[in-house]
Amino acid sequence: MIDTHCHLAHPDLIKNIDQIIQDAKKQMDAIITSIAPGDKEKSFEIYEKYKGFVYVSLGIHPIDVKEMTDKEIDQYKDFVLSHKNDIVAIGEIGLDYHWIKDKKTNERTKRVFIEFLDIAKQLNLPVILHLRKAAQEGFDIITNNDIKKAVFHCYAGNLTLAKEIIEQGYYISVSTNLMGSKNTKKIAKKFPLENLLTETDAPFLSPFSGKPNVPQNVKFILEKMGELRQQPIEEIDKIIVNNAKKIFKI
């Protein structure tokens, strides 16, 4: 099993991080944690301690872009470039029209998004995309910018666009809120396994009310996919793990 997107340095996880990772190692092949500017030191401590099991991606969430100055963003770009040999992806990056309503702010977010796409191309790394209420625009941006390797994190958009995503050779990441979206459920049931990944977005999207999500809850995604596809979980898991190894080169 593999969790291709979570946030291990989040306060809800960091307090029990060693136990969480030890439990995960009993069941899982790997974890990819997404690092935000504010938790980069803690995240790299986790990475260094569990290297070979925990992998990292670096990016700026659109909400963080809103809060950062241009100087801070430039400094973070330098940080990303200085750790190019430690990371497996650029992300999460993208657009968020759910939480960010201001047109000027969204234009700046889009500019930063494209700047990080350029870094991904420079480093030949895949991108992990956060595109809340902006999936079509994000898709158009990455195709226009000649991005070859992309993961649509926690995708719950329409099926027409989902088919275009797959046709481009990109990946859709199915999360632990699988049963919360009709479109995600259909994607998990009918779309080619060769273009799907699994993620928890831990500590968010927990299948258990009142408890933080954890990487090993990927097993619930696989169980649901097994039910939907009437296919052995082991077969699904093997293909998805191979997908992750292929795109992230782990």
ZAKEGU-423182 format. One line per 10 residues: number of its first residue (from 1); their letters; for each residue x, y, z of N, C-alpha, C. Coordinates in Angstrom, 1 decimal, padded with zeros to 4 digits, m for minus. Layout:
N
NUM> a> X:Y:Z:X:Y:Z:X:Y:Z; ...
//
This chain:
250
1> midthchlah> 000.9:m001.2:000.0:000.0:000.0:000.0:000.9:001.2:000.0; 000.4:002.3:m000.6:001.1:003.6:m000.6:000.2:004.7:m000.5; 000.6:005.7:000.4:m000.1:006.9:000.5:000.7:008.0:m000.2; 000.1:008.5:m001.3:000.9:009.4:m002.2:000.7:010.8:m001.8; m000.1:011.1:m000.8:m000.3:012.5:m000.4:m000.8:012.6:001.0; 000.0:013.1:001.9:m000.4:013.4:003.3:000.4:014.5:003.9; 000.2:014.8:005.2:000.9:015.9:005.8:001.4:015.5:007.2; 002.5:014.8:007.2:003.0:014.2:008.4:003.4:015.2:009.5; 003.8:016.4:009.1:004.2:017.4:010.0:003.1:018.2:010.6; 001.8:017.9:010.2:000.7:018.6:010.7:000.6:018.4:012.2
11> pdliknidqi> 000.2:019.4:013.0:000.1:019.2:014.5:m000.7:018.0:014.9; m001.7:017.6:014.2:m002.6:016.4:014.5:m001.8:015.1:014.4; m000.7:015.1:013.6:000.0:013.9:013.4:001.4:013.9:014.1; 002.0:015.1:014.1:003.4:015.2:014.6:003.5:014.7:016.1; 002.5:014.9:016.9:002.6:014.6:018.3:002.7:013.0:018.5; 002.3:012.3:017.5:002.4:010.8:017.6:003.1:010.2:016.4; 003.9:011.0:015.8:004.5:010.6:014.5:005.2:009.3:014.5; 006.0:009.1:015.5:006.8:007.8:015.5:005.9:006.6:015.5; 004.9:006.6:016.4:004.0:005.5:016.5:003.2:005.3:015.2; 002.8:006.5:014.6:002.0:006.4:013.3:002.9:005.7:012.2
21> iqdakkqmda> 004.1:006.2:012.1:005.0:005.6:011.1:005.3:004.2:011.3; 005.6:003.8:012.6:005.9:002.4:012.9:004.7:001.5:012.6; 003.5:002.0:012.9:002.3:001.2:012.5:002.2:001.1:011.0; 002.4:002.2:010.3:002.3:002.2:008.9:003.3:001.3:008.2; 004.5:001.2:008.7:005.6:000.4:008.1:005.2:m001.1:008.2; 004.3:m001.5:009.1:003.9:m002.9:009.2:003.0:m003.3:008.0; 002.4:m002.3:007.4:001.4:m002.6:006.4:001.7:m002.0:005.0; 002.6:m001.0:004.9:002.7:m000.1:003.7:004.0:m000.2:003.1; 004.1:000.2:001.8:005.3:000.2:001.0:006.0:001.6:001.2; 005.2:002.6:001.2:005.8:004.0:001.3:004.7:005.0:001.6
31> iitsiapgdk> 005.2:006.2:002.0:004.4:007.4:002.3:005.1:008.5:001.6; 004.3:009.4:000.9:004.8:010.6:000.4:004.1:011.8:001.2; 004.9:012.5:001.9:004.4:013.7:002.6:004.6:015.0:001.9; 003.6:015.8:001.8:003.6:017.1:001.2:004.1:018.1:002.2; 005.1:018.9:001.8:005.7:019.8:002.7:005.3:021.3:002.4; 004.8:022.0:003.4:004.4:023.4:003.2:005.5:024.2:003.8; 005.6:025.5:003.4:006.7:026.4:003.9:006.8:026.4:005.4; 005.7:026.4:006.1:005.8:026.5:007.5:006.2:025.3:008.3; 006.2:024.1:007.6:006.6:022.9:008.4:007.8:022.2:007.7; 008.6:022.9:006.9:009.7:022.3:006.2:010.7:021.7:007.1
41> eksfeiyeky> 011.0:022.3:008.2:012.1:021.8:009.1:011.6:020.5:009.7; 010.4:020.5:010.3:009.9:019.3:010.9:009.7:018.2:009.9; 009.3:018.5:008.7:009.0:017.5:007.7:010.3:016.8:007.3; 011.4:017.6:007.2:012.7:017.0:006.8:013.3:016.2:007.9; 013.0:016.5:009.1:013.4:015.7:010.2:012.8:014.3:010.1; 011.5:014.3:009.8:010.8:013.0:009.6:011.4:012.2:008.5; 011.6:013.0:007.4:012.2:012.3:006.2:013.5:011.7:006.4; 014.4:012.4:007.1:015.7:011.9:007.4:015.7:010.7:008.3; 014.8:010.7:009.3:014.7:009.6:010.2:014.1:008.4:009.5; 013.2:008.5:008.6:012.5:007.4:008.0:012.8:007.3:006.4
51> kgfvyvslgi> 014.0:007.8:006.0:014.3:007.8:004.6:014.3:006.3:004.1; 013.7:006.2:002.9:013.5:004.9:002.2:012.1:004.4:002.4; 011.4:005.0:003.4:010.0:004.7:003.6:009.1:005.9:003.4; 009.6:007.0:004.0:008.9:008.3:003.8:009.7:009.1:002.7; 008.9:009.6:001.8:009.4:010.5:000.7:008.7:011.8:000.8; 009.3:012.8:000.1:008.7:014.2:000.3:008.5:014.9:m001.1; 007.5:015.7:m001.0:007.2:016.6:m002.2:007.2:018.1:m001.6; 007.7:019.0:m002.4:007.7:020.4:m002.0:006.9:021.3:m002.9; 006.1:022.1:m002.3:005.3:023.1:m003.1:004.7:024.1:m002.2; 003.9:025.0:m002.8:003.2:025.9:m002.0:001.7:025.8:m002.3
61> hpidvkemtd> 000.9:025.4:m001.3:m000.5:025.4:m001.4:m001.0:026.8:m001.8; m002.1:026.9:m002.6:m002.6:028.2:m003.0:m003.0:029.1:m001.8; m003.4:028.4:m000.7:m003.8:029.2:000.5:m002.5:029.8:001.1; m001.4:029.1:001.1:m000.2:029.6:001.6:000.4:030.8:000.7; 000.2:030.6:m000.6:000.6:031.7:m001.5:m000.1:033.0:m001.1; m001.3:032.9:m000.7:m002.1:034.1:m000.3:m001.5:034.8:000.9; m000.9:034.0:001.8:m000.3:034.6:003.0:001.1:035.0:002.9; 001.8:034.6:001.8:003.3:034.9:001.7:003.6:036.1:000.8; 004.7:036.8:001.2:005.1:037.9:000.3:005.9:037.3:m000.9; 006.1:038.1:m001.9:006.9:037.7:m003.0:008.3:037.3:m002.6
71> keidqykdfv> 008.8:038.0:m001.7:010.2:037.6:m001.2:010.2:036.3:m000.6; 009.2:036.0:000.3:009.1:034.7:000.9:008.9:033.6:m000.1; 008.2:033.8:m001.1:008.0:032.8:m002.2:009.3:032.6:m002.9; 010.0:033.6:m003.2:011.3:033.5:m003.9:012.3:032.7:m003.0; 012.3:032.9:m001.7:013.1:032.2:m000.8:012.8:030.7:m000.8; 011.5:030.5:m000.8:011.0:029.1:m000.8:011.4:028.3:m002.1; 011.3:029.1:m003.2:011.8:028.5:m004.5:013.2:028.0:m004.4; 014.0:028.9:m003.8:015.4:028.6:m003.6:015.6:027.3:m002.7; 014.7:027.2:m001.7:014.8:026.1:m000.8:014.4:024.8:m001.6; 013.4:024.9:m002.4:013.1:023.7:m003.2:014.2:023.3:m004.1
81> lshkndivai> 014.8:024.3:m004.8:016.0:023.9:m005.7:017.2:023.4:m004.9; 017.4:023.9:m003.7:018.5:023.4:m002.9:018.3:021.9:m002.4; 017.0:021.5:m002.5:016.7:020.1:m002.0:016.2:019.3:m003.2; 016.6:019.6:m004.4:016.2:018.9:m005.6:016.5:017.4:m005.5; 017.5:017.0:m004.8:017.9:015.6:m004.8:017.2:014.8:m003.7; 016.4:015.5:m002.9:015.7:014.9:m001.8:014.2:014.7:m002.1; 013.7:015.3:m003.1:012.2:015.3:m003.3:011.8:014.5:m004.6; 010.6:014.0:m004.5:010.1:013.1:m005.6:009.0:013.8:m006.4; 008.6:015.0:m006.0:007.5:015.8:m006.7:007.5:017.2:m006.3; 006.9:018.0:m007.1:006.6:019.4:m006.8:005.1:019.5:m006.4
91> geigldyhwi> 004.8:019.8:m005.2:003.4:019.9:m004.8:003.2:019.9:m003.3; 002.0:020.2:m002.8:000.9:020.5:m003.7:000.9:021.9:m004.2; 000.6:022.1:m005.4:000.5:023.5:m006.0:m000.8:023.5:m006.8; m001.2:024.8:m007.1:m002.4:024.9:m007.9:m003.2:026.1:m007.6; m004.5:025.9:m007.7:m005.5:027.0:m007.6:m006.6:026.6:m006.6; m007.2:027.6:m005.9:m008.3:027.3:m005.0:m009.3:028.4:m005.1; m010.4:028.1:m005.8:m011.4:029.1:m006.0:m012.6:028.9:m005.0; m012.4:027.9:m004.1:m013.4:027.8:m003.0:m013.1:028.7:m001.9; m011.8:028.8:m001.5:m011.4:029.6:m000.4:m010.9:031.0:m000.8; m010.4:031.1:m002.0:m009.9:032.4:m002.5:m010.8:033.0:m003.5
101> kdkktnertk> m011.5:034.1:m003.2:m012.5:034.7:m004.0:m012.0:035.9:m004.8; m011.0:036.6:m004.2:m010.5:037.8:m004.8:m009.8:037.6:m006.1; m010.2:038.3:m007.1:m009.7:038.1:m008.5:m008.2:038.4:m008.5; m007.7:039.5:m007.9:m006.3:039.9:m007.9:m005.5:038.8:m007.2; m006.0:038.3:m006.1:m005.2:037.3:m005.4:m005.2:036.0:m006.2; m006.2:035.7:m006.9:m006.2:034.5:m007.7:m005.3:034.6:m008.9; m005.1:035.8:m009.5:m004.2:036.0:m010.5:m002.8:035.8:m010.0; m002.5:036.3:m008.8:m001.1:036.1:m008.3:m000.9:034.6:m008.0; m001.9:034.0:m007.5:m001.8:032.5:m007.2:m001.5:031.8:m008.5; m002.2:032.1:m009.5:m001.9:031.5:m010.8:m000.5:031.7:m011.3
111> rvfiefldia> 000.0:032.9:m011.1:001.4:033.2:m011.5:002.4:032.3:m010.8; 002.2:032.2:m009.5:003.1:031.4:m008.7:002.9:029.9:m009.0; 001.7:029.5:m009.3:001.5:028.1:m009.8:002.3:027.8:m011.0; 002.3:028.7:m012.0:003.0:028.5:m013.2:004.5:028.5:m013.0; 005.0:029.4:m012.0:006.4:029.4:m011.7:006.9:028.1:m011.1; 006.0:027.4:m010.3:006.4:026.1:m009.8:006.3:025.0:m010.8; 005.4:025.2:m011.8:005.4:024.2:m012.9:006.7:024.3:m013.7; 007.2:025.5:m013.8:008.5:025.7:m014.5:009.7:025.0:m013.7; 009.6:025.1:m012.3:010.6:024.4:m011.5:010.5:022.9:m011.7; 009.2:022.4:m011.8:009.0:020.9:m012.0:009.6:020.5:m013.3
121> kqlnlpvilh> 009.4:021.3:m014.4:010.0:020.9:m015.7:011.6:021.0:m015.6; 012.1:022.0:m014.9:013.5:022.1:m014.8:014.1:020.9:m014.1; 013.4:020.4:m013.1:013.9:019.3:m012.3:013.5:017.9:m012.8; 012.6:018.0:m013.8:012.0:016.7:m014.4:011.3:015.9:m013.3; 010.4:016.6:m012.6:009.7:016.0:m011.5:008.2:016.1:m011.8; 007.4:015.2:m011.3:005.9:015.3:m011.5:005.4:016.4:m010.5; 004.2:016.8:m010.9:003.5:017.8:m010.0:002.3:017.2:m009.3; 002.1:017.6:m008.1:000.9:017.2:m007.4:000.0:018.4:m007.3; m001.2:018.3:m007.9:m002.1:019.4:m008.1:m003.2:019.5:m007.1; m003.4:020.7:m006.5:m004.5:021.1:m005.7:m005.4:022.0:m006.6
131> lrkaaqegfd> m006.5:021.6:m007.0:m007.3:022.4:m008.0:m008.8:022.4:m007.5; m009.0:023.1:m006.4:m010.4:023.1:m005.9:m011.3:024.1:m006.6; m012.3:023.6:m007.2:m013.2:024.4:m008.1:m012.4:025.1:m009.2; m011.3:024.4:m009.6:m010.5:025.0:m010.7:m009.9:023.9:m011.5; m010.5:022.7:m011.6:m009.9:021.6:m012.2:m009.7:021.8:m013.7; m010.7:022.3:m014.4:m010.6:022.6:m015.8:m009.5:023.6:m016.1; m009.5:024.7:m015.4:m008.5:025.7:m015.6:m007.1:025.2:m015.3; m007.0:024.4:m014.2:m005.7:023.8:m013.9:m005.2:022.9:m015.0; m006.1:022.1:m015.5:m005.8:021.1:m016.6:m005.3:021.9:m017.8; m006.0:023.0:m018.2:m005.6:023.8:m019.3:m004.2:024.4:m019.1
141> iitnndikka> m003.9:024.8:m017.9:m002.6:025.4:m017.6:m001.5:024.4:m017.8; m001.7:023.2:m017.2:m000.6:022.3:m017.2:m000.4:021.7:m018.6; m001.4:021.6:m019.4:m001.2:021.1:m020.8:m000.6:022.2:m021.6; m001.0:023.4:m021.4:m000.4:024.5:m022.2:001.0:024.8:m021.8; 001.4:024.3:m020.6:002.8:024.5:m020.2:003.6:023.2:m020.3; 003.1:022.3:m021.1:003.8:021.1:m021.5:004.2:020.3:m020.3; 003.4:020.1:m019.3:003.7:019.3:m018.2:003.3:017.8:m018.6; 004.3:016.9:m018.4:004.2:015.6:m018.8:003.7:014.6:m017.7; 004.0:015.0:m016.5:003.7:014.1:m015.3:003.0:014.9:m014.3; 001.7:014.5:m014.0:000.9:015.2:m013.1:000.0:014.3:m012.3
151> vfhcyagnlt> m000.3:014.6:m011.1:m001.2:013.9:m010.3:m002.3:014.9:m009.8; m003.6:014.5:m010.1:m004.7:015.4:m009.7:m005.1:014.9:m008.3; m004.6:015.6:m007.3:m004.8:015.2:m005.9:m006.3:015.4:m005.5; m006.8:014.3:m005.0:m008.2:014.3:m004.4:m009.2:014.8:m005.4; m009.1:014.3:m006.6:m010.0:014.8:m007.7:m011.4:014.4:m007.5; m012.3:015.3:m007.6:m013.8:015.0:m007.5:m014.5:015.8:m008.6; m013.9:016.1:m009.7:m014.5:016.9:m010.7:m015.3:016.0:m011.7; m015.7:016.6:m012.8:m016.6:015.9:m013.7:m015.9:014.8:m014.5; m016.7:013.8:m015.0:m016.1:012.6:m015.6:m015.5:012.9:m017.0; m016.1:013.9:m017.7:m015.6:014.3:m019.0:m014.1:014.8:m018.9
161> lakeiieqgy> m013.9:015.7:m017.9:m012.5:016.1:m017.7:m011.6:015.0:m017.2; m012.2:014.1:m016.3:m011.4:013.0:m015.8:m010.9:012.1:m017.0; m011.7:011.9:m018.0:m011.3:011.1:m019.2:m010.2:011.8:m019.9; m010.3:013.2:m020.0:m009.2:013.9:m020.7:m007.9:013.8:m019.9; m008.0:013.8:m018.5:m006.8:013.7:m017.7:m006.1:012.4:m018.0; m006.9:011.3:m018.0:m006.4:010.0:m018.3:m005.8:009.9:m019.7; m006.5:010.5:m020.7:m006.0:010.5:m022.1:m004.6:011.2:m022.2; m004.4:012.1:m021.3:m003.1:012.9:m021.4:m002.0:012.1:m020.7; m002.4:010.9:m020.0:m001.4:010.1:m019.3:m001.2:010.6:m017.9; m002.0:011.5:m017.4:m001.9:011.9:m016.0:m002.5:010.9:m015.1
171> yisvstnlmg> m002.4:011.2:m013.8:m002.9:010.3:m012.8:m004.0:011.0:m011.9; m005.0:010.3:m011.5:m006.0:010.7:m010.6:m005.8:010.0:m009.2; m005.7:010.8:m008.2:m005.5:010.2:m006.9:m006.8:010.1:m006.1; m007.1:008.9:m005.7:m008.4:008.6:m005.0:m008.1:008.6:m003.5; m008.9:009.4:m002.8:m008.7:009.6:m001.4:m009.6:008.8:m000.5; m009.4:009.0:000.8:m010.3:008.3:001.8:m011.7:008.8:001.9; m012.0:009.9:001.1:m013.4:010.3:001.1:m014.1:009.8:m000.2; m013.6:008.6:m000.6:m014.0:008.0:m001.9:m015.5:007.9:m002.0; m016.2:007.5:m000.9:m017.6:007.3:m001.0:m018.4:008.6:m000.9; m017.7:009.8:m000.6:m018.4:011.0:m000.5:m018.7:011.8:m001.8
181> skntkkiakk> m018.1:011.3:m002.9:m018.4:011.9:m004.2:m018.8:010.9:m005.2; m019.9:011.1:m005.9:m020.4:010.2:m006.9:m019.4:010.0:m008.0; m018.8:011.1:m008.4:m017.8:011.1:m009.5:m016.6:010.3:m009.1; m016.1:010.5:m007.9:m014.9:009.8:m007.5:m015.2:008.3:m007.4; m016.4:008.0:m006.9:m016.8:006.6:m006.9:m016.8:006.0:m008.3; m017.3:006.7:m009.2:m017.3:006.2:m010.6:m015.9:006.0:m011.2; m015.0:007.0:m010.9:m013.6:006.9:m011.3:m013.0:005.7:m010.7; m013.2:005.5:m009.4:m012.6:004.3:m008.7:m013.1:003.0:m009.2; m014.3:003.0:m009.7:m014.9:001.8:m010.2:m014.6:001.5:m011.6; m014.5:002.5:m012.5:m014.5:002.2:m014.0:m013.2:002.7:m014.7
191> fplenlltet> m012.5:003.6:m014.1:m011.3:004.1:m014.8:m010.1:003.2:m014.7; m009.2:003.3:m015.7:m008.1:002.3:m015.7:m007.2:002.4:m014.5; m007.0:001.3:m013.8:m006.2:001.3:m012.6:m004.8:001.8:m012.9; m004.3:001.7:m014.1:m003.0:002.2:m014.5:m002.8:003.7:m014.4; m003.9:004.4:m014.2:m003.9:005.9:m014.0:m004.4:006.3:m012.7; m004.5:005.4:m011.7:m005.0:005.8:m010.4:m003.9:005.6:m009.3; m004.0:006.5:m008.3:m003.2:006.4:m007.1:m004.1:006.5:m005.9; m003.5:006.2:m004.8:m004.2:006.3:m003.5:m003.6:007.3:m002.6; m004.4:008.0:m001.8:m003.9:008.9:m000.8:m004.9:009.1:000.3; m004.4:009.6:001.4:m005.3:009.9:002.6:m005.5:011.4:002.8
201> dapflspfsg> m004.5:012.2:002.4:m004.5:013.7:002.7:m004.5:013.8:004.2; m004.0:012.8:004.9:m004.0:012.9:006.4:m003.2:014.1:006.9; m003.7:014.7:008.0:m004.8:014.2:008.9:m006.2:014.5:008.5; m006.4:015.1:007.3:m007.7:015.4:006.8:m008.4:014.2:006.2; m009.7:014.4:005.9:m010.5:013.4:005.2:m010.6:012.0:006.0; m010.6:012.1:007.3:m010.6:010.8:008.0:m011.9:010.1:007.9; m011.8:008.7:007.7:m013.0:007.9:007.7:m013.6:007.7:009.1; m012.9:008.2:010.1:m013.5:008.1:011.5:m013.7:009.5:012.0; m015.0:009.7:012.3:m015.3:011.0:012.9:m014.6:011.3:014.2; m014.0:012.5:014.3:m013.4:012.9:015.5:m011.9:012.5:015.6
211> kpnvpqnvkf> m011.4:011.7:014.7:m010.1:011.2:014.7:m009.3:011.7:013.5; m008.0:012.0:013.7:m007.3:012.4:012.5:m007.0:011.2:011.6; m007.0:011.5:010.3:m006.6:010.5:009.3:m005.2:010.1:009.4; m004.8:008.9:009.1:m003.4:008.4:009.1:m003.2:007.7:007.8; m001.9:007.6:007.4:m001.6:007.0:006.1:m002.1:005.5:005.9; m002.1:004.7:007.0:m002.5:003.3:006.8:m004.0:003.2:006.5; m004.7:004.3:006.6:m006.1:004.2:006.2:m006.3:004.1:004.7; m005.2:004.1:003.9:m005.3:003.7:002.5:m006.0:002.4:002.3; m005.9:001.5:003.3:m006.5:000.2:003.2:m008.0:000.3:002.9; m008.6:001.4:003.5:m010.1:001.5:003.3:m010.4:001.9:001.9
221> ilekmgelrq> m009.5:002.7:001.2:m009.7:003.0:m000.2:m009.6:001.7:m001.0; m008.6:000.9:m000.7:m008.5:m000.4:m001.5:m009.6:m001.3:m001.3; m010.1:m001.4:m000.1:m011.3:m002.2:000.2:m012.5:m001.8:m000.6; m012.7:m000.4:m000.6:m013.9:000.1:m001.4:m013.7:m000.1:m002.9; m012.5:000.1:m003.3:m012.2:m000.2:m004.8:m012.4:m001.6:m005.1; m012.0:m002.5:m004.2:m012.2:m003.9:m004.4:m013.7:m004.3:m004.6; m014.5:m003.7:m003.7:m016.0:m003.9:m003.8:m016.5:m003.4:m005.1; m016.1:m002.1:m005.4:m016.7:m001.5:m006.6:m016.3:m002.2:m007.9; m015.1:m002.7:m007.9:m014.6:m003.3:m009.2:m014.7:m004.8:m009.2; m015.1:m005.4:m008.0:m015.2:m006.8:m007.9:m013.9:m007.5:m008.3
231> qpieeidkii> m012.9:m007.0:m007.7:m011.5:m007.4:m008.0:m010.7:m007.6:m006.7; m009.8:m008.5:m006.6:m009.1:m008.7:m005.4:m008.3:m007.5:m005.0; m008.3:m007.1:m003.8:m007.6:m006.0:m003.3:m006.1:m006.1:m003.6; m005.5:m007.3:m003.5:m004.1:m007.4:m003.7:m003.7:m007.0:m005.2; m004.6:m007.3:m006.1:m004.3:m007.0:m007.5:m004.4:m005.5:m007.7; m005.4:m004.8:m007.1:m005.5:m003.4:m007.2:m004.3:m002.7:m006.6; m004.0:m003.2:m005.4:m002.8:m002.5:m004.7:m001.5:m002.7:m005.5; m001.3:m003.8:m006.0:000.0:m004.0:m006.8:000.1:m003.1:m007.9; m001.0:m002.9:m008.7:m001.0:m001.9:m009.8:m000.8:m000.5:m009.3; m001.4:m000.1:m008.3:m001.3:001.3:m007.8:000.1:001.5:m007.2
241> vnnakkifki> 000.6:000.6:m006.5:002.0:000.8:m006.0:003.0:000.9:m007.1; 002.8:000.1:m008.2:003.6:000.2:m009.4:003.5:001.5:m010.1; 002.3:002.1:m010.1:002.0:003.4:m010.7:002.8:004.4:m009.9; 002.8:004.4:m008.6:003.5:005.4:m007.8:005.0:005.2:m007.9; 005.5:004.0:m008.0:006.9:003.8:m008.2:007.3:004.4:m009.5; 006.5:004.3:m010.5:006.8:004.7:m011.9:006.8:006.3:m011.9; 005.8:006.9:m011.4:005.8:008.4:m011.6:006.7:009.1:m010.6; 006.8:008.6:m009.4:007.7:009.2:m008.4:009.1:008.7:m008.4; 009.4:007.6:m009.1:010.7:007.0:m009.2:011.2:006.7:m007.8; 010.4:005.9:m007.1:010.8:005.5:m005.7:011.0:004.0:m005.7
//
